[in-house]
Amino acid sequence: MTVEHQTNQKKGLFFILENDKHQAEMTYTYAGDDKIIIDHTEVYPGNEGRGLGKMLVKAAVEFAREKHLKILPLCPFAKNVFDKSPDYSDVLF
């Protein structure tokens, strides 16, 4: 199981496919040239407790580090993960 990523330079989507079906997704919006805003994270029914949401946040952090971006986690789930993960503080806005 891997995290996939799509972006159009205004909005983006991280998602997890398994058996050719979306199992979880996280959306974000660009806010200028140096920041993204995570606005929604959803884990589809039957996938709760598998750590898929955390996998999506980790992928966003890796993306932000690679692209030298900061993240503003407006999504309550993503904000909670950031609050509990001090090693992600370098990308927080």
Secondary structure, DSSP 8 states (H G I E B T S, - for coil): -EEEEEE-SSEEEEEEEETTEEEEEEEEEE-SSSEEEEEEEEE-TT-TTSSHHHHHHHHHHHHHHHHT-EEEE-SHHHHHHHHT-GGGGGGB-
